[in-house]
Amino acid sequence: MSSGNNTYGDIHRYEPARESTAAAIAIVLLTVVEVLFIGLFTYGLLSGWGFSEFGNMFLGGVLAVIFIDLAFIMLLYRKEFLPDVMIVKKRRRKWEDLYIREEDVDGTTLGGDAVESLKRAIYPYYKR
């Protein structure tokens, strides 16, 4: 679905999301599992499991499972419910982001006019 008009900001390719029912059910089930693990982590934190050696490791494992589950929820949502859109952007040369003018590509010398600027700072009426 590419368009012949290539001005900046135009949509070059647009593929709609699949929005499958199986992905929606999987997201709901993963969200329920997420809430259960958050409840388990909160209960363990409030009941003092973190003070024992193995309880601390268990709480760390539960926290890791919480973030992995959240990552799978976000992965399914991005893949199944967000459209694939490619926007036409301006191609830039490597040096354009670093320097303002083309003649500044080689850079400037460090402290080149330091003595002159120091003289002007000390003697405000100093003339070249």
DSSP file with accessible surface (Angstrom, degrees, kcal/mol):
  #  RESIDUE AA STRUCTURE BP1 BP2  ACC     N-H-->O    O-->H-N    N-H-->O    O-->H-N    TCO  KAPPA ALPHA  PHI   PSI    X-CA   Y-CA   Z-CA
    1    1 A M              0   0  176      0, 0.0     2,-0.3     0, 0.0    13,-0.2   0.000 360.0 360.0 360.0  50.3    0.0    0.0    0.0
    2    2 A S        -     0   0   85     11,-0.1     2,-0.3     2,-0.0    11,-0.2  -0.681 360.0-135.9 -89.6 148.0    2.6    2.6   -0.9
    3    3 A S        -     0   0   48      9,-0.5     7,-0.0    -2,-0.3    -1,-0.0  -0.679  10.7-132.1-100.7 155.5    1.6    5.9   -2.2
    4    4 A G  S    S+     0   0   81     -2,-0.3     2,-0.5     2,-0.0    -1,-0.1   0.760  87.4  84.8 -76.4 -23.0    3.2    7.8   -5.1
    5    5 A N        -     0   0   96      1,-0.1    -2,-0.2     7,-0.0     2,-0.1  -0.693  56.3-176.9 -83.9 121.7    3.4   11.0   -3.1
    6    6 A N        +     0   0   98     -2,-0.5     2,-0.2     3,-0.0    -1,-0.1  -0.399  23.7 144.0-119.0  56.4    6.5   11.1   -1.0
    7    7 A T    >   -     0   0   69     -2,-0.1     3,-1.8     1,-0.1    81,-0.2  -0.627  62.3 -83.1 -89.0 157.8    6.4   14.3    0.9
    8    8 A Y  T 3  S+     0   0  159      1,-0.2    81,-0.2    -2,-0.2    -1,-0.1  -0.317 113.8  20.6 -64.5 134.6    7.7   14.4    4.5
    9    9 A G  T 3  S+     0   0   52     79,-2.5    -1,-0.2     1,-0.3     2,-0.1   0.307  90.3 129.8  92.7  -8.9    5.2   13.1    7.1
   10   10 A D    <   -     0   0   51     -3,-1.8    78,-2.8    78,-0.1     2,-0.6  -0.439  67.8-106.0 -75.1 154.2    3.1   11.2    4.7
   11   11 A I  E     -A   87   0A  90     76,-0.2    76,-0.3     1,-0.2    -8,-0.2  -0.691  34.1-177.2 -82.0 119.9    2.2    7.6    5.4
   12   12 A H  E    S+     0   0A  59     74,-3.2    -9,-0.5    -2,-0.6     2,-0.3   0.863  70.5   9.7 -84.9 -42.1    4.2    5.4    3.1
   13   13 A R  E     -A   86   0A  80     73,-1.5    73,-2.6   -11,-0.2     2,-0.4  -0.997  62.0-176.0-142.4 136.7    2.8    2.0    4.2
   14   14 A Y  E     +A   85   0A  99     -2,-0.3    71,-0.2   -13,-0.2    -3,-0.0  -0.966   3.4 177.1-136.5 117.1   -0.2    1.2    6.5
   15   15 A E  E     -A   84   0A  97     69,-2.5    69,-2.5    -2,-0.4    -2,-0.0  -0.980  28.9-129.8-118.0 119.0   -1.1   -2.4    7.5
   16   16 A P        -     0   0   87      0, 0.0    66,-0.1     0, 0.0     2,-0.0  -0.222  30.3 -96.1 -67.1 158.3   -4.0   -2.6    9.9
   17   17 A A        -     0   0   25     64,-0.2    64,-0.1     1,-0.1    63,-0.1  -0.334  21.8-132.1 -72.0 154.4   -3.8   -4.7   13.0
   18   18 A R        -     0   0  162     61,-0.4    63,-0.2    64,-0.2    -1,-0.1   0.861  24.2-164.1 -74.6 -39.2   -5.1   -8.2   13.0
   19   19 A E        -     0   0  130     61,-2.7     2,-0.1     1,-0.1    62,-0.1   0.923  16.0-170.0  53.2  55.2   -7.1   -7.9   16.3
   20   20 A S     >  -     0   0   42     60,-0.2     4,-1.5     1,-0.1    -1,-0.1  -0.437  28.2-135.3 -78.1 149.4   -7.5  -11.6   16.9
   21   21 A T  H  > S+     0   0  106      1,-0.2     4,-2.5     2,-0.2     5,-0.2   0.856 104.2  58.6 -70.3 -36.5   -9.8  -12.9   19.5
   22   22 A A  H  > S+     0   0   74      1,-0.2     4,-2.4     2,-0.2    -1,-0.2   0.900 106.0  49.1 -61.9 -38.9   -7.3  -15.5   20.7
   23   23 A A  H  > S+     0   0    7      2,-0.2     4,-2.4     1,-0.2    -1,-0.2   0.893 109.9  51.5 -68.0 -37.6   -4.8  -12.7   21.5
   24   24 A A  H  X S+     0   0   38     -4,-1.5     4,-2.2     2,-0.2    -2,-0.2   0.922 111.4  46.8 -65.1 -41.8   -7.4  -10.7   23.4
   25   25 A I  H  X S+     0   0   98     -4,-2.5     4,-2.7     2,-0.2    -2,-0.2   0.914 111.9  51.3 -65.6 -40.5   -8.2  -13.8   25.5
   26   26 A A  H  X S+     0   0   34     -4,-2.4     4,-2.7     1,-0.2    -2,-0.2   0.903 109.3  50.4 -63.8 -39.2   -4.5  -14.5   26.1
   27   27 A I  H  X S+     0   0   27     -4,-2.4     4,-2.1     2,-0.2    -1,-0.2   0.918 110.9  48.9 -65.6 -40.4   -4.0  -10.8   27.2
   28   28 A V  H  X S+     0   0   90     -4,-2.2     4,-2.1     2,-0.2    -2,-0.2   0.937 113.4  46.6 -64.6 -43.8   -7.0  -11.1   29.6
   29   29 A L  H  X S+     0   0  107     -4,-2.7     4,-2.4     1,-0.2    -2,-0.2   0.913 112.4  49.6 -65.9 -41.5   -5.6  -14.4   31.1
   30   30 A L  H  X S+     0   0   45     -4,-2.7     4,-2.4     1,-0.2    -1,-0.2   0.857 109.2  53.4 -65.6 -32.8   -2.1  -13.0   31.4
   31   31 A T  H  X S+     0   0   61     -4,-2.1     4,-2.4     2,-0.2    -2,-0.2   0.903 108.0  49.7 -67.7 -39.4   -3.5   -9.9   33.1
   32   32 A V  H  X S+     0   0   79     -4,-2.1     4,-2.2     2,-0.2    -2,-0.2   0.931 112.1  47.9 -63.3 -43.5   -5.3  -12.2   35.7
   33   33 A V  H  X S+     0   0   58     -4,-2.4     4,-2.5     1,-0.2    -2,-0.2   0.907 110.2  53.9 -63.1 -38.9   -2.1  -14.1   36.3
   34   34 A E  H  X S+     0   0   17     -4,-2.4     4,-2.3     1,-0.2    -2,-0.2   0.924 108.0  48.5 -60.4 -45.4   -0.3  -10.7   36.6
   35   35 A V  H  X S+     0   0   94     -4,-2.4     4,-2.4     1,-0.2    -1,-0.2   0.900 110.6  51.7 -64.6 -38.2   -2.7   -9.6   39.3
   36   36 A L  H  X S+     0   0  123     -4,-2.2     4,-2.4     1,-0.2    -1,-0.2   0.925 111.1  46.6 -64.5 -43.8   -2.4  -12.9   41.2
   37   37 A F  H  X S+     0   0   65     -4,-2.5     4,-2.6     2,-0.2    -1,-0.2   0.867 111.0  52.2 -68.1 -34.5    1.4  -12.6   41.2
   38   38 A I  H  X S+     0   0   75     -4,-2.3     4,-2.6    -5,-0.2    -2,-0.2   0.912 110.3  49.1 -66.4 -39.3    1.2   -8.9   42.3
   39   39 A G  H  X S+     0   0   39     -4,-2.4     4,-2.6     2,-0.2    -2,-0.2   0.916 111.4  49.1 -63.9 -41.8   -1.0  -10.0   45.2
   40   40 A L  H  X S+     0   0   59     -4,-2.4     4,-2.6     2,-0.2    -2,-0.2   0.918 112.4  48.1 -63.3 -42.1    1.4  -12.8   46.2
   41   41 A F  H  X S+     0   0   43     -4,-2.6     4,-2.4     2,-0.2    -2,-0.2   0.926 112.8  48.1 -65.1 -42.6    4.3  -10.3   46.1
   42   42 A T  H  X S+     0   0   65     -4,-2.6     4,-2.5     2,-0.2     5,-0.2   0.918 112.3  48.7 -65.3 -41.9    2.4   -7.8   48.2
   43   43 A Y  H  X S+     0   0  148     -4,-2.6     4,-2.1     1,-0.2    -1,-0.2   0.927 113.0  47.7 -63.4 -44.1    1.4  -10.4   50.7
   44   44 A G  H  <>S+     0   0    0     -4,-2.6     5,-2.5     1,-0.2     6,-0.5   0.872 112.2  49.8 -65.2 -35.2    4.9  -11.7   51.0
   45   45 A L  H ><5S+     0   0  101     -4,-2.4     3,-0.6    -5,-0.2    -2,-0.2   0.916 114.4  43.6 -69.5 -41.4    6.3   -8.2   51.4
   46   46 A L  H 3<5S+     0   0  147     -4,-2.5    -2,-0.2     1,-0.2    -1,-0.2   0.790 111.7  53.2 -75.9 -27.8    3.8   -7.3   54.1
   47   47 A S  T 3<5S-     0   0   56     -4,-2.1    -1,-0.2    -5,-0.2    -2,-0.2   0.465 116.8-108.6 -89.5  -0.3    4.2  -10.5   56.0
   48   48 A G  T X 5 +     0   0   25     -3,-0.6     3,-1.3    -4,-0.5     4,-0.3   0.750  69.4 142.6  88.3  25.3    8.0  -10.3   56.2
   49   49 A W  G > < +     0   0   83     -5,-2.5     3,-1.0     1,-0.2     7,-0.2   0.777  66.5  69.4 -66.2 -24.3    9.1  -13.0   53.8
   50   50 A G  G 3  S+     0   0   27     -6,-0.5    -1,-0.2     1,-0.2     6,-0.1   0.644  86.6  65.9 -71.3 -12.1   12.0  -10.7   52.7
   51   51 A F  G <  S+     0   0  194     -3,-1.3    -1,-0.2     4,-0.1     2,-0.2   0.700  90.7  73.0 -84.0 -20.2   13.8  -11.0   56.1
   52   52 A S  S <> S-     0   0   63     -3,-1.0     4,-1.7    -4,-0.3     5,-0.2  -0.587  88.1-119.2 -90.7 161.9   14.5  -14.7   55.7
   53   53 A E  H  > S+     0   0  144     -2,-0.2     4,-1.3     1,-0.2    -1,-0.1   0.941 111.5  35.0 -66.5 -47.7   17.2  -15.9   53.2
   54   54 A F  H  > S+     0   0  146      1,-0.2     4,-2.3     2,-0.2    -1,-0.2   0.810 113.6  58.9 -80.7 -27.8   14.9  -18.1   51.0
   55   55 A G  H  > S+     0   0   11      2,-0.2     4,-2.6     1,-0.2    -1,-0.2   0.880 103.8  52.3 -66.4 -36.5   12.0  -15.7   51.3
   56   56 A N  H  X S+     0   0  100     -4,-1.7     4,-2.0     2,-0.2    -1,-0.2   0.915 111.1  46.6 -64.9 -42.9   14.0  -12.9   49.9
   57   57 A M  H  X S+     0   0  118     -4,-1.3     4,-2.3     2,-0.2    -2,-0.2   0.891 111.5  52.5 -65.3 -37.9   15.0  -15.1   46.9
   58   58 A F  H  X S+     0   0   99     -4,-2.3     4,-2.6     2,-0.2    -2,-0.2   0.927 108.8  49.0 -64.7 -43.1   11.4  -16.1   46.5
   59   59 A L  H  X S+     0   0    7     -4,-2.6     4,-2.3     1,-0.2    -1,-0.2   0.889 110.5  51.6 -64.7 -35.8   10.2  -12.5   46.4
   60   60 A G  H  X S+     0   0   40     -4,-2.0     4,-2.1     2,-0.2    -1,-0.2   0.901 110.3  48.6 -65.5 -40.2   12.9  -11.7   43.8
   61   61 A G  H  X S+     0   0   36     -4,-2.3     4,-2.4     2,-0.2    -2,-0.2   0.904 110.8  50.2 -65.8 -40.7   11.7  -14.6   41.7
   62   62 A V  H  X S+     0   0    6     -4,-2.6     4,-2.2     2,-0.2    -2,-0.2   0.915 110.2  50.6 -64.2 -40.1    8.1  -13.5   42.0
   63   63 A L  H  X S+     0   0   67     -4,-2.3     4,-2.0     2,-0.2    -2,-0.2   0.903 109.5  50.8 -64.4 -38.5    9.1  -10.0   41.0
   64   64 A A  H  X S+     0   0   50     -4,-2.1     4,-2.3     1,-0.2    -2,-0.2   0.916 109.7  50.0 -64.3 -41.8   10.9  -11.4   37.9
   65   65 A V  H  X S+     0   0   61     -4,-2.4     4,-2.6     1,-0.2     5,-0.2   0.888 107.3  55.7 -64.4 -36.4    7.9  -13.4   36.9
   66   66 A I  H  X S+     0   0   13     -4,-2.2     4,-2.3     1,-0.2    -1,-0.2   0.945 111.1  43.0 -60.6 -46.4    5.7  -10.2   37.2
   67   67 A F  H  X S+     0   0  127     -4,-2.0     4,-2.1     2,-0.2    -2,-0.2   0.873 113.4  51.2 -72.1 -34.0    7.9   -8.3   34.8
   68   68 A I  H  X S+     0   0  100     -4,-2.3     4,-2.1     2,-0.2    -1,-0.2   0.921 111.2  48.7 -66.8 -41.4    8.2  -11.2   32.4
   69   69 A D  H  X S+     0   0   12     -4,-2.6     4,-2.1     1,-0.2    -2,-0.2   0.921 110.7  50.6 -63.6 -42.1    4.4  -11.6   32.4
   70   70 A L  H  X S+     0   0   66     -4,-2.3     4,-2.4    -5,-0.2    -1,-0.2   0.888 107.6  54.1 -62.9 -37.2    4.0   -7.9   31.8
   71   71 A A  H  X S+     0   0   54     -4,-2.1     4,-2.4     1,-0.2    -1,-0.2   0.909 108.1  49.1 -64.6 -40.0    6.5   -8.1   28.9
   72   72 A F  H  X S+     0   0  114     -4,-2.1     4,-2.5     2,-0.2     5,-0.2   0.887 109.7  52.1 -67.6 -36.4    4.4  -10.8   27.2
   73   73 A I  H  X S+     0   0   23     -4,-2.1     4,-2.3     2,-0.2    -2,-0.2   0.948 112.6  44.6 -62.9 -46.3    1.2   -8.8   27.7
   74   74 A M  H  X S+     0   0  118     -4,-2.4     4,-2.6     1,-0.2     5,-0.2   0.879 111.9  53.4 -67.2 -35.8    2.9   -5.8   26.0
   75   75 A L  H  X S+     0   0   83     -4,-2.4     4,-2.4    -5,-0.2     5,-0.2   0.938 111.0  45.4 -63.7 -46.5    4.3   -7.9   23.2
   76   76 A L  H  X S+     0   0   44     -4,-2.5     4,-2.4     1,-0.2     5,-0.3   0.909 113.7  49.8 -64.1 -41.5    0.9   -9.4   22.4
   77   77 A Y  H  X S+     0   0  122     -4,-2.3     4,-2.3    -5,-0.2     5,-0.4   0.935 113.1  45.8 -63.6 -45.5   -0.7   -6.1   22.5
   78   78 A R  H  X S+     0   0  146     -4,-2.6     4,-0.8     1,-0.2    -2,-0.2   0.919 117.4  43.6 -64.4 -40.9    1.9   -4.5   20.2
   79   79 A K  H  < S+     0   0  116     -4,-2.4   -61,-0.4    -5,-0.2    -1,-0.2   0.867 125.9  28.4 -74.6 -35.6    1.9   -7.3   17.7
   80   80 A E  H  < S+     0   0   23     -4,-2.4   -61,-2.7    -5,-0.2    -2,-0.2   0.711 127.1  32.9-101.9 -24.0   -1.9   -7.9   17.5
   81   81 A F  H  < S+     0   0   51     -4,-2.3   -64,-0.2    -5,-0.3    -3,-0.2   0.466  98.6  76.4-120.2  -2.2   -3.6   -4.5   18.2
   82   82 A L  S  < S-     0   0   79     -4,-0.8   -64,-0.2    -5,-0.4   -63,-0.1  -0.929  77.3-122.7-109.0 135.5   -1.3   -1.8   16.9
   83   83 A P        -     0   0   54      0, 0.0     2,-0.8     0, 0.0    -2,-0.1  -0.338  20.9-116.8 -73.1 156.5   -1.1   -1.1   13.1
   84   84 A D  E     +A   15   0A  72    -69,-2.5   -69,-2.5    -5,-0.1     2,-0.4  -0.840  42.7 176.2 -94.3 110.2    2.1   -1.2   11.2
   85   85 A V  E     -A   14   0A  58     -2,-0.8     2,-0.5   -71,-0.2   -71,-0.2  -0.961  18.3-166.5-122.5 131.0    2.7    2.3    9.9
   86   86 A M  E     -A   13   0A  78    -73,-2.6   -74,-3.2    -2,-0.4   -73,-1.5  -0.979  12.0-161.3-116.6 123.3    5.8    3.6    8.0
   87   87 A I  E     -A   11   0A  85     -2,-0.5     2,-0.4   -76,-0.3   -76,-0.2  -0.827  23.8-113.5-105.9 140.4    6.1    7.4    7.7
   88   88 A V        -     0   0   26    -78,-2.8   -79,-2.5    -2,-0.4     2,-0.3  -0.579  41.8-176.4 -72.5 125.2    8.3    9.1    5.1
   89   89 A K        -     0   0  173     -2,-0.4     2,-0.3   -81,-0.2   -81,-0.0  -0.875  31.4 -97.9-122.5 159.1   11.1   10.9    6.9
   90   90 A K        -     0   0  107     -2,-0.3     2,-0.5     1,-0.1   -83,-0.0  -0.574  36.3-129.0 -75.1 131.1   13.9   13.2    5.7
   91   91 A R        -     0   0  234     -2,-0.3     2,-0.3     1,-0.0    -1,-0.1  -0.694  27.8-160.6 -82.0 130.3   17.2   11.4    5.2
   92   92 A R        -     0   0  141     -2,-0.5     2,-0.1     1,-0.0     5,-0.0  -0.837  16.0-118.9-112.8 149.9   20.0   13.2    7.0
   93   93 A R    >>  -     0   0  148     -2,-0.3     3,-0.8     1,-0.1     4,-0.6  -0.373  34.7-107.1 -77.2 164.0   23.7   13.0    6.5
   94   94 A K  G >4 S+     0   0  199      1,-0.2     3,-0.5     2,-0.2     4,-0.3   0.873 116.9  47.5 -61.8 -37.9   25.9   11.8    9.3
   95   95 A W  G >> S+     0   0   58      1,-0.2     4,-2.1     2,-0.1     3,-0.5   0.637  91.5  80.8 -83.0 -11.6   27.3   15.2   10.2
   96   96 A E  G <4 S+     0   0   52     -3,-0.8    -1,-0.2     1,-0.2    -2,-0.2   0.843  92.3  48.8 -66.5 -32.9   24.0   17.1   10.1
   97   97 A D  G << S+     0   0  118     -4,-0.6    -1,-0.2    -3,-0.5    -2,-0.1   0.741 116.4  42.8 -77.3 -21.6   23.0   16.1   13.6
   98   98 A L  T <4 S+     0   0  130     -3,-0.5     2,-0.3    -4,-0.3    -2,-0.2   0.806 114.7  39.1 -94.7 -32.9   26.3   17.0   15.1
   99   99 A Y     <  -     0   0   86     -4,-2.1    -1,-0.1     1,-0.1     6,-0.1  -0.898  58.1-148.7-126.1 151.6   27.2   20.4   13.5
  100  100 A I  S    S+     0   0  159     -2,-0.3     2,-0.3     1,-0.1    -1,-0.1   0.928  84.4  36.5 -83.2 -46.3   25.2   23.4   12.5
  101  101 A R  S >  S-     0   0  130      1,-0.1     3,-1.2     3,-0.0    -1,-0.1  -0.785  76.2-126.8-111.6 153.7   27.2   24.6    9.5
  102  102 A E  G >  S+     0   0  133     -2,-0.3     3,-1.2     1,-0.3     4,-0.2   0.835 109.1  59.0 -67.6 -29.5   28.9   22.5    6.8
  103  103 A E  G 3  S+     0   0  135      1,-0.3     3,-0.4     2,-0.1    -1,-0.3   0.660  95.5  65.1 -75.7 -11.2   32.2   24.3    7.3
  104  104 A D  G X   +     0   0   38     -3,-1.2     3,-0.9     1,-0.2    -1,-0.3   0.239  68.6 105.3 -92.0  15.3   32.2   23.2   11.0
  105  105 A V  T <  S+     0   0   52     -3,-1.2    -1,-0.2     1,-0.3    -2,-0.1   0.895  79.1  49.9 -62.8 -38.7   32.5   19.5   10.0
  106  106 A D  T 3  S-     0   0  159     -3,-0.4    -1,-0.3     1,-0.2    -2,-0.1   0.596 110.4-131.2 -78.4  -8.6   36.2   19.4   11.0
  107  107 A G    <   -     0   0   40     -3,-0.9     2,-0.3    -4,-0.1    -1,-0.2  -0.287  21.5 -78.4  89.5-177.0   35.5   21.0   14.3
  108  108 A T        -     0   0  127     -3,-0.1     2,-0.2    -2,-0.1    -4,-0.0  -0.861  44.3 -95.5-122.6 161.1   37.2   24.0   16.1
  109  109 A T    >   -     0   0  113     -2,-0.3     3,-0.9     1,-0.1     2,-0.6  -0.485  39.7-114.5 -77.2 146.4   40.4   24.3   18.0
  110  110 A L  T 3  S-     0   0  181      1,-0.3    -1,-0.1    -2,-0.2     4,-0.1  -0.689  94.3  -5.8 -84.1 117.8   40.3   24.0   21.7
  111  111 A G  T >  S+     0   0   55     -2,-0.6     3,-0.9     2,-0.1     4,-0.3   0.815  83.6 148.8  72.2  31.3   41.2   27.2   23.4
  112  112 A G  T <  S+     0   0   48     -3,-0.9     3,-0.2     1,-0.3     4,-0.1   0.929  79.3  23.6 -65.3 -46.2   42.2   29.0   20.2
  113  113 A D  T 3> S+     0   0  120     -4,-0.2     4,-2.3     1,-0.2    -1,-0.3  -0.062  86.2 120.6-110.4  35.2   41.2   32.5   21.3
  114  114 A A  H <> S+     0   0   48     -3,-0.9     4,-2.1     1,-0.2     5,-0.2   0.896  74.8  49.7 -67.9 -38.7   41.5   31.9   25.0
  115  115 A V  H  > S+     0   0   97     -4,-0.3     4,-2.4    -3,-0.2    -1,-0.2   0.932 112.4  47.3 -67.4 -42.9   44.1   34.6   25.5
  116  116 A E  H  > S+     0   0   59      1,-0.2     4,-2.2     2,-0.2    -2,-0.2   0.911 112.9  48.0 -66.2 -41.2   42.2   37.2   23.6
  117  117 A S  H  X S+     0   0   59     -4,-2.3     4,-1.7     2,-0.2    -1,-0.2   0.869 111.1  51.9 -69.0 -32.8   38.9   36.4   25.4
  118  118 A L  H  X S+     0   0  106     -4,-2.1     4,-2.4    -5,-0.2     5,-0.3   0.920 109.5  49.4 -67.7 -40.4   40.8   36.6   28.8
  119  119 A K  H  X S+     0   0   77     -4,-2.4     4,-3.0     1,-0.2    -2,-0.2   0.912 111.6  49.1 -63.8 -40.9   42.2   40.0   27.9
  120  120 A R  H  < S+     0   0   98     -4,-2.2    -1,-0.2     1,-0.2    -2,-0.2   0.837 111.5  49.9 -67.8 -31.1   38.7   41.2   26.9
  121  121 A A  H  < S+     0   0   80     -4,-1.7    -2,-0.2    -5,-0.2    -1,-0.2   0.891 118.2  37.9 -73.6 -38.2   37.3   39.9   30.2
  122  122 A I  H  < S+     0   0  100     -4,-2.4    -2,-0.2     1,-0.3    -3,-0.2   0.932 126.7  35.2 -78.5 -45.8   40.0   41.6   32.3
  123  123 A Y    ><  -     0   0  146     -4,-3.0     3,-1.9    -5,-0.3    -1,-0.3  -0.842  69.4-173.0-110.2  97.7   40.2   44.8   30.3
  124  124 A P  T 3  S+     0   0   97      0, 0.0    -1,-0.1     0, 0.0    -4,-0.1   0.783  85.3  48.8 -65.8 -23.9   36.7   45.6   29.0
  125  125 A Y  T 3  S+     0   0  212      2,-0.1     2,-0.2     0, 0.0    -5,-0.1   0.108  79.8 136.3-101.7  20.8   38.0   48.5   26.9
  126  126 A Y    <   -     0   0   84     -3,-1.9     2,-0.4    -7,-0.2    -6,-0.0  -0.494  40.3-154.6 -69.4 132.2   40.8   46.5   25.3
  127  127 A K              0   0  179     -2,-0.2    -2,-0.1     1,-0.1    -1,-0.0  -0.861 360.0 360.0-110.4 145.7   41.1   47.1   21.5
  128  128 A R              0   0  221     -2,-0.4    -1,-0.1     0, 0.0    -2,-0.0   0.455 360.0 360.0 -72.6 360.0   42.5   44.7   19.0
